[in-house]
């Protein structure tokens, strides 16, 4: 926990050990090396901060976001695109957060290839990659779980967040042309999804947070009051980190009745586990989770429901808004995605056993997972089979969290959906500003979130090893 706080507070003693991290939060070493080289060698960049972006369009968007008062300028060199600005902690934070929220950083493999081209490193690291048409292979596997979608409906993105952002903007812009600007967030969602809704809705009043995604009456009241103004609803299945599943069929019926779009994100459990495309206008999902189970590539997908009333226009607008996936990232993902069913089968064998252990332990206060009683029926109604739970389990303790976390001998990190089990004090990593202030703690309490909640995602290790580590730390 000392290191968690050190990371969040940017303590130099912690940061100096952090050589890499989740790519939307920690700029990859190859990108840092390339940025440093370009800053040294290109005219006009000395003493400036340089951000390398996934495309020229992303660089233009970042430039617009920072505004003329920031002193930011575009950079283009050898196929690389970016934005530089005078050194400023405020501009730095705005740029980094913007690229994090919408998935705009340069791919690490693209940076690596450029470093090879420039003679800064001898060669790219050797790795297995799909030998044929990687895009076709990825779509072939994905269409097995979205069989009603055509190839043109399956749109790949550079990250899960970029898929969410592009789909949201496509829907929001289309609905705004009809005078619809209100967006509903069902339950506490992943931090960048919340940020996108808050930042890119037309006005603060157009962002409506429904604290309890299972409060059907509250949702119906909102539709009754704002129905003609509601552009859409975004829901995670289940939510992150409380793992609640709303009644998707009922929400879909409300959306159809009132002309609102429904965007569903099954990343927590995997698109391979949940059959929700027939209920949605679009399904967005991180392919970093479960499909890229080695934890060495990020990507996302937006699947447009071809039967939706606005399918053609959503497909066109989303395809234009998405950031492309770098070819080597596609090749690596295509080499891994075929293992998804096997990886999920092992995760599904572990998850209920670990959940049962935690539920029965006297030092554990509350356990949340896909089959928790308050939303089990909703989850089962959209699951592809009874055991398709995904690997995520959140829990709170009756004893102080910090000693447990410090003793725990499991891999610790903020991602999930890997072959490796991962655990983290999720609210500290996602919402440190909330867990460290009285007002923030009160905000979390209003959403029934304990600041000391731990988020565990089971990997493919033997369940006995995961349980043994938890038991040892619980004492």
BELFENGI-V999763 format. One record per residue. N is the residue number from 1. RES is the residue in one small letter. PHI is phi in whole degrees, 0 to 359 (NA if undefined). D_FIRST is the distance of its C-alpha to the first C-alpha in Angstrom with 2 decimals. Layout:
n->[N	N]
res->[RES	RES]
phi->[PHI	PHI]
d_first->[D_FIRST	D_FIRST]
This chain:
n->[1	2	3	4	5	6	7	8	9	10	11	12	13	14	15	16	17	18	19	20	21	22	23	24	25	26	27	28	29	30	31	32	33	34	35	36	37	38	39	40	41	42	43	44	45	46	47	48	49	50	51	52	53	54	55	56	57	58	59	60	61	62	63	64	65	66	67	68	69	70	71	72	73	74	75	76	77	78	79	80	81	82	83	84	85	86	87	88	89	90	91	92	93	94	95	96	97	98	99	100	101	102	103	104	105	106	107	108	109	110	111	112	113	114	115	116	117	118	119	120	121	122	123	124	125	126	127	128	129	130	131	132	133	134	135	136	137	138	139	140	141	142	143	144	145	146	147	148	149	150	151	152	153	154	155	156	157	158	159	160	161	162	163	164	165	166	167	168	169	170	171	172	173	174	175	176	177	178	179	180	181	182	183	184	185	186	187	188	189	190	191	192	193	194	195	196	197	198	199	200	201	202	203	204	205	206	207	208	209	210	211	212	213	214	215	216	217	218	219	220	221	222	223	224	225	226	227	228	229	230	231	232	233	234	235	236	237	238	239	240	241	242	243	244	245	246	247	248	249	250	251	252	253	254	255	256	257	258	259	260	261	262	263	264	265	266	267	268	269	270	271	272	273	274	275	276	277	278	279	280	281	282	283	284	285	286	287	288	289	290	291	292	293	294	295	296	297	298	299	300	301	302	303	304	305	306	307	308	309	310	311	312	313	314	315	316	317	318	319	320	321	322	323	324	325	326	327	328	329	330	331	332	333	334	335	336	337	338	339	340	341	342	343	344	345	346	347	348	349	350	351	352	353	354	355	356	357	358	359	360	361	362	363	364	365	366	367	368	369	370	371	372	373	374	375	376	377	378	379	380	381	382	383	384	385	386	387	388	389	390	391	392	393	394	395	396	397	398	399	400	401	402	403	404	405	406	407	408	409	410	411	412	413	414	415	416	417	418	419	420	421	422	423	424	425	426	427	428	429	430	431	432	433	434	435	436	437	438	439	440	441	442	443	444	445	446	447	448	449	450	451	452	453	454	455	456	457	458	459	460	461	462	463	464	465	466	467	468	469	470	471	472	473	474	475]
res->[x	x	x	x	x	x	x	x	x	x	x	x	x	x	x	x	x	x	x	x	x	x	x	x	x	x	x	x	x	x	x	x	x	x	x	x	x	x	x	x	x	x	x	x	x	x	x	x	x	x	x	x	x	x	x	x	x	x	x	x	x	x	x	x	x	x	x	x	x	x	x	x	x	x	x	x	x	x	x	x	x	x	x	x	x	x	x	x	x	x	x	x	x	x	x	x	x	x	x	x	x	x	x	x	x	x	x	x	x	x	x	x	x	x	x	x	x	x	x	x	x	x	x	x	x	x	x	x	x	x	x	x	x	x	x	x	x	x	x	x	x	x	x	x	x	x	x	x	x	x	x	x	x	x	x	x	x	x	x	x	x	x	x	x	x	x	x	x	x	x	x	x	x	x	x	x	x	x	x	x	x	x	x	x	x	x	x	x	x	x	x	x	x	x	x	x	x	x	x	x	x	x	x	x	x	x	x	x	x	x	x	x	x	x	x	x	x	x	x	x	x	x	x	x	x	x	x	x	x	x	x	x	x	x	x	x	x	x	x	x	x	x	x	x	x	x	x	x	x	x	x	x	x	x	x	x	x	x	x	x	x	x	x	x	x	x	x	x	x	x	x	x	x	x	x	x	x	x	x	x	x	x	x	x	x	x	x	x	x	x	x	x	x	x	x	x	x	x	x	x	x	x	x	x	x	x	x	x	x	x	x	x	x	x	x	x	x	x	x	x	x	x	x	x	x	x	x	x	x	x	x	x	x	x	x	x	x	x	x	x	x	x	x	x	x	x	x	x	x	x	x	x	x	x	x	x	x	x	x	x	x	x	x	x	x	x	x	x	x	x	x	x	x	x	x	x	x	x	x	x	x	x	x	x	x	x	x	x	x	x	x	x	x	x	x	x	x	x	x	x	x	x	x	x	x	x	x	x	x	x	x	x	x	x	x	x	x	x	x	x	x	x	x	x	x	x	x	x	x	x	x	x	x	x	x	x	x	x	x	x	x	x	x	x	x	x	x	x	x	x	x	x	x	x	x	x	x	x	x	x	x	x	x	x	x	x	x	x	x	x	x	x	x	x	x]
phi->[NA	301	287	299	294	298	296	292	267	58	292	305	295	275	298	294	271	270	274	206	184	302	295	273	244	238	298	297	306	296	293	295	296	295	300	295	296	294	297	287	256	267	293	85	256	300	77	246	269	243	251	267	246	286	195	296	297	293	298	296	294	295	301	295	297	287	83	296	292	278	77	285	223	283	231	220	201	57	88	271	236	185	223	244	208	303	300	198	296	292	294	304	296	296	294	297	295	298	294	295	301	248	71	247	285	299	298	297	290	296	296	299	296	291	296	296	300	276	77	275	224	290	194	289	299	284	206	283	218	294	278	259	283	295	299	297	293	298	293	300	291	296	291	293	254	229	295	280	271	272	304	289	276	261	248	273	229	291	198	298	294	292	297	295	298	296	292	300	295	299	291	297	294	296	291	297	293	255	82	254	228	274	237	256	253	267	80	286	250	300	302	286	294	301	298	298	296	290	279	248	284	296	210	307	290	277	261	241	262	264	298	251	293	261	275	300	295	296	296	295	296	296	294	296	275	241	314	289	257	284	279	184	232	244	222	264	230	283	286	237	248	275	55	262	244	285	282	295	298	293	293	299	296	298	298	295	298	256	76	265	273	242	249	246	237	267	301	300	254	98	298	285	259	238	258	237	302	298	266	248	276	208	245	245	206	282	271	297	267	71	281	265	285	280	77	235	203	244	194	213	215	240	248	271	286	295	271	292	297	248	303	298	287	297	299	296	292	293	301	290	277	290	274	291	271	298	307	291	295	299	297	288	298	297	287	260	296	293	270	303	299	293	297	296	300	289	297	292	288	273	303	295	290	292	299	296	300	295	297	268	277	294	269	261	275	217	235	240	202	303	255	296	303	290	222	303	297	296	292	299	294	245	286	288	204	301	266	278	261	71	252	276	223	252	206	237	246	275	247	304	287	300	300	299	297	292	281	293	259	230	302	243	181	270	266	198	75	249	296	270	298	226	224	205	280	302	292	293	277	268	218	299	296	277	284	249	228	303	294	294	298	295	296	296	298	297	261	61	247	281	304	268	300	252	246	247	234	291	257	256	298	304	304	300	290	296	295	299	295	296	298	300	288	288	77]
d_first->[0.00	3.80	5.27	4.83	6.17	8.33	9.72	10.58	12.03	13.71	12.92	15.57	13.83	11.31	14.06	16.61	15.04	14.91	18.48	18.50	16.86	18.17	21.56	21.79	18.66	18.82	22.43	23.50	24.56	28.15	28.27	26.95	29.54	32.25	31.49	31.64	34.93	36.48	35.51	37.23	40.29	41.20	43.14	41.67	37.96	37.37	34.88	33.82	30.74	31.65	30.22	31.64	32.28	33.33	36.88	39.35	39.10	35.34	35.96	38.62	36.36	33.67	36.47	37.77	34.39	33.90	37.50	40.15	38.75	35.78	38.10	36.74	39.13	39.35	39.18	40.98	41.64	42.60	41.42	38.05	37.38	35.09	34.85	34.55	34.17	34.21	30.91	29.30	25.71	26.98	28.98	26.22	23.81	26.70	27.69	24.31	23.61	27.15	27.00	23.64	25.07	28.28	27.54	29.61	28.16	30.42	29.95	28.53	31.63	33.90	32.35	32.76	36.39	37.13	35.79	38.16	40.99	40.47	40.43	36.92	35.86	38.44	37.68	35.27	33.17	35.09	33.91	35.79	36.99	39.49	42.97	44.74	44.27	40.50	40.73	43.43	41.47	38.34	40.59	42.58	39.57	38.29	41.77	41.77	39.35	40.98	44.61	46.18	44.71	46.66	45.36	45.67	43.45	40.51	38.97	36.30	33.73	31.43	28.34	27.76	27.03	30.26	32.11	30.90	31.75	35.13	36.14	35.16	37.10	40.04	40.23	39.58	42.25	44.73	44.23	44.37	47.85	48.81	47.44	44.33	41.10	38.96	35.93	34.19	30.54	30.27	27.00	23.52	23.44	21.27	20.36	22.91	25.61	25.18	25.38	28.55	30.20	29.48	30.53	33.50	35.28	38.42	37.53	34.74	36.95	37.13	33.49	33.45	30.29	31.19	28.30	29.57	30.83	32.89	34.77	37.95	40.02	37.81	37.93	41.68	42.12	40.36	42.65	45.66	44.89	43.78	45.16	47.36	44.58	41.76	41.08	38.60	35.70	32.44	30.71	28.07	29.05	26.95	24.69	21.06	18.91	21.27	23.60	26.76	30.05	32.77	36.49	37.01	40.76	41.31	39.32	41.25	44.48	43.61	42.80	46.08	48.06	46.82	46.66	42.88	40.91	38.24	35.42	33.30	30.08	29.50	26.62	24.31	27.01	29.07	32.54	33.72	32.96	34.31	37.86	37.62	39.67	42.85	41.19	39.72	41.15	38.38	35.49	32.63	30.07	27.48	28.94	25.70	24.74	26.69	29.60	27.82	25.99	25.45	22.98	25.19	27.02	26.56	29.49	30.59	33.77	35.79	38.52	41.33	43.26	46.81	48.27	46.55	48.99	47.41	46.50	48.57	47.34	43.65	44.01	45.68	43.33	40.12	41.46	42.19	38.78	36.62	35.31	36.80	34.90	35.44	37.92	35.82	32.94	35.61	36.84	33.49	32.77	36.30	35.74	32.76	33.78	36.47	33.93	32.31	34.34	33.69	29.92	29.89	32.12	29.66	26.70	29.01	29.85	26.24	24.96	27.26	26.73	22.93	23.42	26.03	23.91	21.16	23.96	25.57	22.69	23.03	19.32	18.92	20.14	20.83	21.12	22.06	23.85	27.08	29.35	27.95	31.07	31.10	31.52	32.48	36.07	35.18	33.03	35.69	38.34	36.91	35.50	37.65	37.64	36.23	33.49	32.24	28.89	26.52	23.28	20.84	19.67	17.38	16.74	15.59	15.50	17.79	15.36	11.98	9.38	6.35	8.71	9.97	7.15	6.60	10.41	11.18	13.40	13.83	13.54	10.61	11.83	13.22	16.83	18.98	22.54	22.34	23.87	20.42	18.27	15.02	12.24	9.57	8.34	11.50	12.20	9.20	10.47	14.06	14.61	12.23	15.51	16.19	13.14	13.39	17.17	19.59	21.74	19.02	17.96	21.73	22.18	19.69	21.44	24.74	23.70	22.47	18.85	16.17	13.17	11.00	13.04	11.92	14.14	15.57	18.49	20.72	22.23	25.43	24.35	26.24	25.05	25.23	22.50	20.06	21.10	21.04	17.40	16.54	19.06	17.77	14.24	15.96	18.26]
